[in-house]
Amino acid sequence: MTLIQEKTLASKVRADFPILTQKVNGKPLIYLDNAATSQKPLAVLNAWRDYYEQYNANVHRGAHTLSAKATDAYEGARDKVAAFINAASRQEIVYTRNATEAINLVAYSWGLSNLQAGDEIILSVMEHHSNLVPWQMIAQKTGAVLKFVELTETYEFDLEQFKTLVSDKTKLVSVVHVSNTLGCINPVTEICEIAHSFGAKVLIDACQSVPHMRVDVQAIDCDWLVASGHKMCAPTGIGFLYGKLNLLREMPPFFGGGEMIADVFLEYSTYADLPHKFEAGTPAIGEAIALGAAIDYLNNIGMDQIHACEADLTGYLFQQLRQIPEIKIYGPQPDSNGEGRAALASFTAGEIHPQDLSTMLDQEGVAIRSGHHCTQALHRYLNVSSTARASVYFYNTSEEIDVFVKALKETIDFFGEIMG
């Protein structure tokens, strides 16, 4: 493993992220909270600002020049999303506020229309709340039964157990592609193949995979896939749902209102064609355009180069953390090349509360996450109340990891002296 790739890429892109030049508590900012949200490059910020400064107008039905320009940019971004994940059609891409809304769209549109008492929904114990709570609510409304895939000894998706859970009663499998807490990469292609052999549908939560690796929905053969823009260098307030065309056509609208209609009468309405059937109301136009700019930015770097950079950083991060005896990491270890897991580490440090770790590190300018990371059920399964989490992206460096690890060691020593 070398860090040449990482240094070369970081040196090329750091100037694109103005937020990274600031100081926090008098120290250079070291941002290691990328699994929560990524930072935004100037190309994305400028695309968002240009829309509001130069052609702010509503989309689709306006006949004037500004509306036509806004519509072209808004729908052009949809084409970029479709190409980025290799959707078969641009009509398979539905804009949403975030992945949570996308999952709820499927839950309430498809779920309420297709699930009934005794049907089974398979999730895993590692699911983010956004891929757990909606299905709990749908199960309560329909009488469907929730089942859960547990973890292997190496904190990974237990595929063998999954094979014993899936049956003719299984109507839906909804699983995360990459765990935001464990960092494991789940075998989603095989999961889809197994589920489909029983006639079940599959939804993939790709929030932690789409920003970091090539994701091909046709190769995976999932029925739905969701992601949030803010984790892939785009603004907050924009995400997307991918769905197979035939499935989306069968699903009733989730919201009613303007934009999603064909004709409206006093007594009834008819609905627009895909994808607009699911996009009621004035959309987040500037955010969608900025999402397209973020995809352009990632494509210009190259997802393979981003993934290689993150593998180097992951290997180095784990190598350094393993030198601290008090640290326990939750999730699989990377291989010798830093591959096989995501570029994050969730950990505890003995009896020191993760919130205290995060607060002390912030005094050194280091931003990490602490808490349950919206995976409270997983933390209960692991018998730990909360964890600290450091997560890197392609603009991070090995030198930043060194500063983080040094500050972490000093923090642990400080609390060790206090605790006696």
C-alpha positions in Angstrom: 0.0 0.0 0.0 1.3 3.5 -0.9 0.0 7.0 -0.2 1.2 8.4 -3.5 -2.3 8.2 -5.0 -3.9 10.0 -2.0 -1.2 12.8 -1.8 -1.5 13.5 -5.5 -5.3 13.6 -5.5 -5.5 15.7 -2.3 -3.0 18.2 -3.6 -5.1 18.6 -6.8 -8.5 19.1 -5.1 -7.9 20.8 -1.7 -8.1 24.3 -3.3 -11.6 23.4 -4.6 -13.0 23.3 -1.0 -12.7 26.7 0.6 -14.2 25.5 3.9 -11.1 23.3 4.5 -8.8 26.3 4.7 -10.3 27.7 7.9 -9.1 27.3 11.5 -11.2 25.9 14.3 -10.2 26.8 17.9 -7.0 28.2 16.5 -6.1 25.0 14.7 -6.3 24.0 11.0 -9.6 22.3 10.4 -9.3 18.5 9.9 -12.7 17.4 8.7 -13.2 13.7 9.4 -17.0 13.6 9.4 -17.6 12.8 5.8 -20.0 9.9 6.4 -22.4 12.5 7.9 -22.0 15.0 5.1 -19.3 15.9 2.6 -17.9 19.3 1.9 -18.8 21.2 -1.3 -16.4 22.2 -4.0 -16.5 25.6 -5.7 -17.9 24.1 -8.9 -21.0 23.0 -7.0 -21.3 26.3 -5.0 -21.0 28.3 -8.2 -23.6 26.2 -10.1 -26.1 26.7 -7.2 -25.4 30.5 -7.1 -25.4 30.9 -10.9 -29.0 29.5 -11.0 -30.2 32.1 -8.5 -28.2 35.0 -9.9 -28.7 34.4 -13.6 -31.8 32.2 -14.5 -33.9 31.8 -11.4 -37.3 30.7 -12.6 -39.8 27.8 -12.2 -39.4 24.8 -14.4 -41.4 22.9 -17.0 -44.3 25.1 -18.1 -42.9 28.5 -18.4 -42.6 29.8 -21.9 -40.0 32.5 -21.2 -36.2 32.3 -21.6 -35.3 32.0 -17.9 -37.8 29.1 -17.4 -36.5 27.3 -20.4 -32.9 27.6 -19.2 -33.8 26.5 -15.7 -35.8 23.5 -17.1 -32.9 22.4 -19.3 -30.4 22.6 -16.4 -32.8 20.8 -14.0 -33.6 18.0 -16.4 -30.0 17.8 -17.6 -29.0 17.1 -14.0 -31.4 14.1 -14.1 -29.6 12.8 -17.1 -26.4 13.0 -15.2 -27.8 11.1 -12.2 -29.1 8.4 -14.6 -25.7 8.0 -16.3 -23.8 8.1 -13.0 -25.6 4.9 -11.7 -26.2 3.4 -15.2 -30.0 3.6 -15.1 -31.7 2.3 -18.2 -33.8 5.4 -18.6 -33.9 9.0 -17.3 -37.5 8.3 -16.3 -36.2 5.9 -13.6 -34.7 8.8 -11.7 -37.1 10.6 -9.2 -35.8 13.7 -7.4 -36.5 13.7 -3.6 -35.3 15.8 -0.7 -33.0 13.0 0.5 -32.7 9.3 0.7 -35.1 9.2 3.7 -37.9 10.7 1.5 -37.1 8.3 -1.3 -37.5 5.3 1.1 -40.7 6.7 2.4 -41.9 7.1 -1.1 -41.4 3.4 -1.8 -42.8 2.4 1.6 -46.1 4.4 1.3 -46.6 4.1 -2.5 -45.5 0.5 -3.2 -45.6 -0.9 0.4 -49.2 0.1 1.3 -50.4 -1.1 -2.2 -48.7 -4.5 -2.2 -48.1 -5.7 1.4 -50.6 -7.5 3.5 -50.9 -9.4 6.8 -48.4 -12.3 6.9 -46.1 -10.9 4.2 -42.4 -10.6 5.3 -40.0 -7.7 5.0 -36.3 -8.6 5.5 -34.0 -5.9 6.8 -30.6 -6.1 8.6 -29.7 -5.1 12.1 -27.3 -2.5 10.7 -29.9 -0.4 8.9 -29.9 3.4 9.3 -33.1 4.7 10.9 -34.3 5.9 7.5 -34.4 2.3 6.3 -35.9 0.9 9.5 -38.5 3.3 10.9 -40.6 3.6 7.6 -40.8 -0.2 7.4 -41.8 -0.5 11.0 -44.7 2.0 10.3 -45.7 0.1 7.1 -45.7 -3.2 9.0 -47.9 -1.8 11.7 -50.4 -0.6 9.0 -50.4 -3.7 6.9 -49.7 -6.6 9.3 -46.5 -7.4 7.5 -43.8 -9.1 9.5 -40.2 -7.7 9.9 -37.3 -10.1 9.9 -33.6 -9.1 10.5 -30.3 -10.4 9.1 -27.7 -10.4 11.9 -23.9 -10.0 11.7 -21.0 -12.5 11.2 -18.1 -12.6 13.7 -16.4 -10.0 11.6 -19.3 -7.6 11.8 -20.5 -8.2 8.3 -23.9 -9.1 6.7 -24.6 -12.8 7.4 -25.4 -14.0 4.0 -25.9 -17.6 5.1 -28.5 -16.5 7.6 -30.2 -14.4 5.0 -30.6 -17.5 2.8 -32.5 -19.2 5.7 -34.8 -16.2 6.2 -35.9 -15.5 2.6 -38.9 -17.6 1.5 -42.0 -17.4 -0.6 -43.5 -15.1 2.1 -40.7 -12.6 1.5 -42.1 -9.6 -0.4 -39.3 -7.1 0.2 -35.7 -7.0 1.1 -34.4 -3.5 2.0 -30.7 -3.3 2.9 -27.9 -0.8 3.1 -25.1 -1.2 0.5 -22.4 0.2 2.8 -23.0 0.5 6.6 -22.5 4.0 7.9 -21.4 2.5 11.3 -19.6 -0.7 10.5 -18.2 0.2 7.1 -18.9 -3.2 5.7 -19.8 -3.5 2.0 -22.8 -5.8 1.6 -23.1 -8.3 -1.2 -26.1 -6.5 -2.8 -25.9 -8.3 -6.2 -26.1 -11.7 -4.6 -28.8 -10.4 -2.2 -30.9 -9.3 -5.2 -30.4 -12.6 -7.0 -31.5 -14.6 -4.0 -34.5 -12.4 -3.2 -35.6 -12.3 -6.9 -35.6 -16.1 -7.0 -38.4 -16.0 -4.4 -40.3 -13.2 -6.2 -39.3 -10.5 -3.7 -38.4 -6.9 -4.5 -35.2 -5.3 -3.3 -34.4 -1.7 -2.2 -30.8 -0.6 -1.7 -29.8 2.3 0.5 -26.7 3.5 -1.4 -26.0 6.7 0.6 -22.5 5.5 1.7 -21.6 3.8 -1.6 -22.6 6.1 -4.5 -20.2 8.9 -3.4 -17.2 6.5 -3.0 -17.4 3.8 -5.7 -18.9 2.9 -9.0 -22.5 1.8 -8.6 -24.3 0.2 -11.5 -28.0 -0.4 -10.8 -28.4 -2.7 -13.8 -25.5 -4.9 -12.8 -26.8 -5.1 -9.2 -30.4 -5.6 -10.6 -32.0 -3.9 -7.6 -35.6 -2.8 -7.9 -35.0 0.5 -6.1 -31.9 2.4 -5.0 -31.8 5.6 -3.0 -29.0 8.2 -2.3 -28.6 11.7 -0.8 -26.8 14.5 -2.6 -25.2 16.0 0.4 -22.9 13.0 1.0 -21.6 13.3 -2.6 -20.5 16.9 -2.7 -23.9 18.3 -3.5 -26.1 20.5 -1.3 -28.5 19.4 1.4 -32.2 19.1 0.4 -31.7 17.0 -2.8 -31.5 13.2 -3.3 -32.9 10.7 -5.6 -34.8 7.5 -6.0 -34.0 5.0 -8.8 -36.7 2.5 -9.6 -37.2 0.1 -12.4 -39.5 1.7 -15.0 -42.2 -0.9 -14.8 -42.4 -0.7 -11.0 -42.5 3.0 -11.0 -45.4 3.0 -13.5 -47.4 0.6 -11.3 -46.9 2.7 -8.1 -49.4 5.4 -7.2 -48.3 8.9 -6.5 -46.9 9.6 -3.0 -47.7 13.4 -2.9 -50.5 15.2 -4.7 -50.4 18.8 -6.0 -49.0 20.8 -8.9 -46.4 19.5 -11.3 -47.4 15.8 -10.9 -50.7 16.1 -12.8 -51.8 15.7 -16.4 -55.4 17.0 -16.0 -57.3 18.2 -13.0 -61.1 18.3 -12.7 -63.1 19.2 -9.6 -63.9 15.5 -8.9 -60.7 13.8 -10.0 -57.2 14.1 -11.6 -55.0 12.2 -14.0 -51.3 12.0 -13.4 -48.2 13.0 -15.3 -45.8 10.5 -16.8 -42.7 9.4 -15.0 -40.8 10.7 -13.3 -43.0 13.8 -12.7 -45.8 11.7 -11.2 -43.7 11.6 -8.0 -42.5 15.2 -8.0 -45.3 17.3 -6.7 -44.9 21.0 -6.1 -42.1 23.4 -7.0 -38.9 21.3 -6.8 -35.5 22.1 -5.3 -34.3 23.4 -8.6 -31.0 25.0 -7.6 -30.1 22.0 -5.5 -30.9 19.6 -8.4 -28.7 21.6 -10.7 -25.9 21.6 -8.1 -26.3 17.9 -7.8 -25.6 17.6 -11.5 -22.5 19.8 -11.0 -21.4 17.5 -8.2 -21.6 14.5 -10.4 -19.6 16.4 -13.1 -17.0 17.1 -10.5 -16.8 13.5 -9.3 -16.7 12.2 -12.9 -13.9 14.6 -13.7 -11.8 13.1 -10.9 -12.9 9.6 -11.7 -14.7 7.3 -9.3 -11.9 4.7 -9.7 -9.3 7.2 -8.6 -11.5 8.3 -5.7 -11.9 4.7 -4.6 -8.2 4.1 -4.8 -7.4 7.2 -2.8 -9.9 6.2 -0.1 -8.4 2.7 0.0 -5.0 4.1 0.8 -6.4 6.4 3.4 -8.5 3.5 5.0 -5.5 1.3 5.3 -3.4 4.0 6.9 -6.2 5.1 9.3 -6.6 1.5 10.5 -2.9 1.0 10.7 -2.6 4.0 13.0 -5.6 3.3 15.2 -4.4 -0.3 15.8 -1.4 1.2 17.6 -3.7 2.6 20.3 -4.4 -0.3 22.8 -7.6 1.3 24.2 -9.3 1.5 20.8 -11.9 -1.0 19.8 -13.1 -0.7 16.2 -16.5 -2.0 15.1 -16.6 -3.5 11.6 -14.4 -5.6 9.4 -10.7 -4.9 9.0 -9.4 -3.7 5.6 -7.1 -6.0 3.6 -3.4 -5.2 3.0 -4.4 -2.7 0.3 -7.0 -0.9 2.4 -9.8 -2.6 0.4 -12.8 -4.6 1.5 -14.6 -1.9 3.6 -15.6 1.8 3.6 -13.3 4.7 4.5 -14.6 5.1 8.1 -13.9 3.7 11.5 -16.4 3.6 14.3 -14.7 3.0 17.6 -14.7 3.2 21.4 -11.8 4.0 23.8 -12.4 2.1 27.0 -14.6 3.9 29.4 -14.3 7.3 27.8 -17.6 8.5 26.4 -17.5 9.1 22.6 -19.0 12.6 23.2 -16.1 13.5 25.4 -13.6 12.2 22.8 -15.4 14.3 20.1 -15.4 17.4 22.2 -11.7 17.2 23.1 -10.7 16.5 19.5 -12.7 19.6 18.4 -10.4 21.7 20.6 -7.6 20.5 18.3 -9.6 21.4 15.2 -10.5 17.7 14.4 -14.1 17.1 13.5 -15.4 13.6 14.1 -18.8 12.2 14.9 -20.0 10.7 18.1 -23.3 9.0 19.0 -25.3 6.2 17.5 -25.1 7.5 13.9 -28.8 6.9 13.3 -28.2 3.2 14.0 -29.4 3.0 17.5 -30.8 -0.6 17.0 -27.4 -1.7 15.8 -25.6 -0.2 18.8 -28.1 -2.1 21.1 -27.2 -5.2 19.1 -23.5 -4.5 19.7 -24.2 -3.8 23.4 -22.6 -0.4 23.2 -24.5 2.9 23.8 -22.5 5.0 21.3 -19.4 5.1 19.3 -17.0 7.7 17.9 -16.6 7.7 14.1 -13.8 9.1 11.8 -14.7 9.1 8.1 -12.5 10.3 5.3 -13.1 11.4 1.7 -10.8 12.0 -1.3 -9.7 15.5 -0.1 -8.3 14.2 3.2 -4.6 13.3 3.7 -2.5 11.0 5.7 -1.0 14.0 7.5 -4.5 14.8 8.8 -4.9 11.3 10.0 -1.6 11.7 11.9 -2.9 14.9 13.6 -6.2 13.1 14.5 -4.4 10.0 15.9 -1.9 12.2 17.9 -4.8 14.2 19.4 -6.7 11.0 20.1 -3.8 9.5 22.0 -3.4 12.7 24.0 -7.1 12.7 24.8 -7.1 9.1 26.0 -4.0 9.8 28.1 -5.7 12.9 29.6 -8.8 10.9 30.6 -6.7 8.1 31.8 -5.0 10.4 34.3 -8.4 11.8 35.5 -9.9 8.3 35.9 -6.9 7.2 37.8 
